[in-house]
Amino acid sequence: MKTLGIGIIGMGWMGQVHARSYLMARQRFPEDDFAAHLVICSDAVTARAESARELLGFERASARWQDVIADPEVQIVNIATPNRLHVEIARAAADAGKHIFCEKPVGRSPSETADIAASARRAGVLSFVGFNYRWAPLVQRAKQLIDSGALGELTHYRGRFFSMYGSDPLGLLSWRFEREHSGYGALGDIMAHVTDMALFLGGGITSVTSQAHTFISERPLPIPGAGTHYSRGAPGDPKGAVSNEDYVGALVQFGNGARGSLEASRTIFGPKNQMAFELNGTKGALSWDFERMNELQLYLPGEDWGHDGFTRLVAGDRHPFHGNFNPGEGSGLGYEDMKVIEARHFLKAVAAGAPAAPDFTDAVKVAEVHAAMIRSWSSGGWEAVTSLRLD
């Protein structure tokens, strides 16, 4: 059994999800010959770091992220901090020869994503990115169907992430709403998932035309060290300006000739957490929605058209990874189960000493599409997706 030492930086909700996922990977995939060991965690809020140590079983905790990287027992540095810290931490981890898991969007901008990827490449360390929606069993099944040619040639793709987390005007002005700390808003936070899924399922994107908009221009100021991503202020609270976008929409052209649309909104009213896609080919079609993540709508009528209509598939242990969590059909998985599958794949890559997707190369591919979207916001027209330099 190969044991891999884990150090997690940032012990908010996402950092805690990662810690649990590393631990659960061994339990859900007992056939593996590797396992994670939680060595040290850090958070700028000391009480949060100490609470994570006590509740999740880390050996040590610190208020300094540098202590995680310097720890000789740590082989994997897991970055779950606000975006503004991604570059500095990732560079330091790479220079120390540590393998790196970084939550999306991997920096505040396409150029920072390229910088981080270049640091890892120069150091020869492995990387992984939290594009967790790839790992839903029925998304994996959709990928199998597309790759097998069952749907024919791809013609149309529609991807979206509609979330209400920012729809309340009294939602606090957390770091996600500030350009200095987050970089871009909906583009980096949720469009990153939409774009990655489009690339994963549909292939390369060659050109885009895009728009962005901020619907809620100011929010109540938070109290330092208090509140969360979803905390709410009061009507009379002092407010500050929102400095990044709430909405991004784009029309896209794929390298294989397909056409599509991508949308993301954090202030839409109605959908709660609708990370979804619809895909059409010359022989069939399918659609998936995270709000019903254990269902896939599949249209494969066959040559005789005897089954002309969409069929609802329900996830079960015949689909990728599902049987590691629940036996039989119809016993659903949830969000953290995708993160367990994700953590297991990075552990497997590190144990084998071989790259696995999605890594920083995939994050750069997303960033290249986003860079074209950003250029389109200014030009108002179509922009080619071009390569980012990895200096």
N, C-alpha and C positions, 0 to 999 in steps of 0.2 A: 504494500500500500504506500503510495507516494503522497506525502502530506505537503500542502502548499500554504505558506503563511500569508494571511490577508491583513492589510491595513486599510481602513476606510477613513476618508477625510470628508467631513460633513455628516453630522448625525441627526439631521432633520428627518422628516418622514421617509424620503427616498433612501438616505443612508441606512436607516433601520430596515427598510425593505431589502436592500442588498445584503445586509448582515444575515437576516433570516434566510435569504435565498441561498447563500453559500452553505449554510448549515443544512438546509433541506435537500440540497443537491445529492448529498451522499445517501440520504434516506430514500429519496425518490428514484435514484439510479444505483441501486446496490451492486449492480454488475460491474460498475467502474472500479478501476484499481487506483483511484486517486481520491483525495478528500481535502476539504478546506479546514484551516485552523485560524480562528479569529485571534490575531496577535494584539493589535492596538487600534484604537479609534481616536479621532480628534474632532473637536468642534470649538469654534471661537467662544461659544457659551459653555463655560466649564461644567456647569450643572448638567447640561445636556450630554456632554461627553461621559461624565461619571455615571449618569443614568443608563446610558447605552452599555457601558462596561458591566454594570451590575445586572441589567436585564438580559443582555444578549450574550454575555460570557467572554468578552474580550479579556485578555490578560492585563492590559494596561490601557490607560486613557490619558489624553493630553489636550491642552488648549492650543498647542502649536502643531500645525500640519507638518512642519519640518521634522518633528520627532517620528512621525509615521515613516517618512522616507528614509530616515537615518537608521531605523531599527534593523539590525542584521537578520532578524527572523522573518522579515517581510519580503516576500517575492512578488506579490501583486499589490499595487497601489490602486485603490478604488476611489475615484473622484466623484463626489456627490454634492459639490458646493455650488454657490451661485456662479454664473458663467464668467464673471470678471476674474475669477481665480484660476480658471482652467489652464491658461497658457503658463503661468508661473509654476504651478504645481506640476503640470505635465512635463515641462522642461526639466525641472529638478528631478522628477522620478526617472525620466529617461537617462539623464546624466549619471544617475546612481545605478543604472542597469536594472531597474525594476520594470516588470511588465505592467501595463496600464489599462484599466477599465475606466472610461470616462462617460458620464451621462451626456446625452445629446444636449445642445447642438455642437459640443466640442468647441468652446470659445464663443466670443460675442459676435463674430463676423466671419465671412468666408476666408478672409486673410488670416485670421487667428486659427481657424481650422487647419489651413494649409501649414501654418507655422508649427502647430502641435504635431501634425503628421510627419513633417520633416524632422522634428526632434526625435521622434520614435524611430524613424527610418535610419537616421544617422547612428543612433545608439544600438540598433539591431534588436530592439525589444519588441515583444508582441503587444498588440492592442486589441481592444474590443469597445463597442459602443452600444448604448442602451436603446436600440431600436427594437423594443420588446414585442411590438405587435406582430412582427414576423413569426414569432414562436407559437402563436395560437394554433392548435392542431388543425383546425379547418383552413387556416391560411396556408399552412404547410401542404394540406391536401389540394388547395387551389393551385399552388405552385406546381405540384406534381401533374395536375391535369393540363396546365398550360404548357409545361415543358414536354409532355408526352405528345402534344399535338392534338389532344382530344377536342379542343375548342377551335382548331384550325388556325388561320392567321389572325392575329390581333388587329382589330379595326378601331375600337373605341375604348377609352379608359376614363373613368370619372372617380376621383379620389377626394375625400374631404375629412376634416376634423372640426366638428362643430361642438364647442364646449361652452357651458354657461358659467365657468368659474370666474369670469370677469364681467358678467352681465349686470351685477349690482353696482350702481354708481357709488354706494357707500362701502364697497370693498376697499380695503386699505391699499395705499400706495406702497406695495411691497416691491422688492428689488426687480421682480419680473416686469414692472411697468416703467422702469427707468433705464434709459439708454446706457448710462455710465456703468451700471451693474449687470444688466442683462444683454446689452447690445440690442439686437432687434427683438421685437415683441412676439406677435403671433407667428412670424416667419421662423424664428429659431425654436420657439417653445413647442408649437404643435404642427406647423407646416413641415417641420423636419421629418416627422413621422409620415406625413402624407407623401412627401417627395421620395423618401426612402422606399416606401411600399410601392410606389409607381415604378421606381427603378428595379426593385426586386422582382415584381411580377411582369412588368411591361417592357423592360429593357431600357437602353439609353435614350435620353431626351436630347434632341438636337437644337431646339429653339423654343422660345417662350415669349408671350406678351402678358404683362402683369399689371396689377394695380394694388394699392394699399390704402387703408383709411383708419383713422382713430375716431371711434364713436364716443368714447367717454374721455374727455380731455383733462379732467382733474379728479383726484381722489383724496379721501381723508389721510392725513399723515399718520404713520404707525408710531407706536412707542418703541424706542430702541430695545431690542432683546425680548420683546413680547409680541404675541400674535403669530399667526401663521399665514400661509398662502391664501386661506379662505376666510380670514378674520374680517370683521365688519366694524366700521366706525359709526359715529352718531351724526345726525344732520348738522349740528352746530360745530363739529370738529374743524380745526384748521385744515386746509387742503393744499396739495402740491400738484404740479403739472405732470401729466402722463407724457413721457418723451419718446415713446415708440408706438408701433401700430397695433390696432386691435384686429384688423382684418387683412388678409391677403388672398387675392384670387388670380388665377393664371390660366390661359389657354396654352397647351403644349403640343409639340410635334415630336413623335418618337422616331428613332432611327429606322425602325422597321416599317414605317409608313403610317402607323396608327395616329389618331388624333385624340386629344383628351382635354380635360379640365381638372384643375386642382384648386381647392379652397380650404381656408382655415379661418375660423373666427373664435375669439375668446369672449365676445360680448353678445353673441346671438342669444335670442330668447326662445327656449323650447327644448332643443336637444341638450341632454345632460353631458354626455361624453361619447359623441358619435364619431368615432374613428372608423371610416367606412370606405368601401370601394365597389364599383360596378365595372365589369369588364365584358366586352363583346368581341367575339371572333366570327370567322366565316362558317363555323360548324356548331357553335354553342355560345353560352354566356354563363356568368356566375356573379354573385354579389355576396358581400359579407359586411357585417356591422358589429362593432365591438359591444354595443349595448345588448346584442344578442349573440355573443361571441361563440356560443356552442351550436350555432346554426349556419348552414351555407345554403344559399339558393342556387340551384344548378339547372341549367337548361341544355339538355343533350337529347334532342328528339329522335335521333337515329334516321337512317335513310328512308324508312317506311313511314315516318312521322306518326308512328303509333303512340308515342308518348310526348305529344306536342304541348309543352307547358313546363313551367318551372317546378322543380322538385325540391322539397325541403329536406336537407340532410341534417341529421342530429349527430353531434360528436360522440364518439365512442372509442373503445380500445383498438379498433381497426385503423384508426387515424394516428398520424405520427405523435408520439410521446404521451398520448392520452392515457394509455394503459399503465403508465408509471405513476399515475395519480388516482384514477378511478377505474374499476372494472366495468365491462358492459357498456351498453348504449344509454345515452341520456343522462349520465351523471356528470354534470357540468364542471368545468374548470373556471378559475377566476384570474384576476389581474396578477396576483403574486405568483401563481403557478407559471405564468409566462416568464416571470423574472427568475424563477428557479431553473427553468429550461435554459434561459439565457446564461445564468451563472455557471451552470454545468458545462455549457459549450466552451466558455472561456477557460474554465479549469482544465477541460480536456485538451484544449489547444496548448496551454502552458505545460501540462504534463507530457505532451508529445513533442513539445518544442517546435510546433508547426503553426502557421497562421490559420485563422478561421474567420469567417464572415459573420456579422458585419464588423469590420475593423476600421482603423482611421482612413484607409483607402476608400472605403464606402462612405465615410463621413465627408471626405473631400468631394466625392461624386455628387452628394447632396449639395454641398457648398457651391459647387460649380453651377448647378441649376439655380440656386438662390442668388448667386452673383448676377446671373443674367436677369432674374426677376428684378433685382434692385436697379440694374441699369435701365430696365424697361419702365420703372416708376418715373424716371426722369425723361426718357426719350419719348414715352407714350407709344412706342411701336414694338415690333418684333426684334428680339435680340438672340444672337447665336449663343449657345452654351459652349464656352471655351475652357481650356485647361487652366487650372491655377498653378502657379509656380511653387514648387516645393524646394525652397532654397536651403 
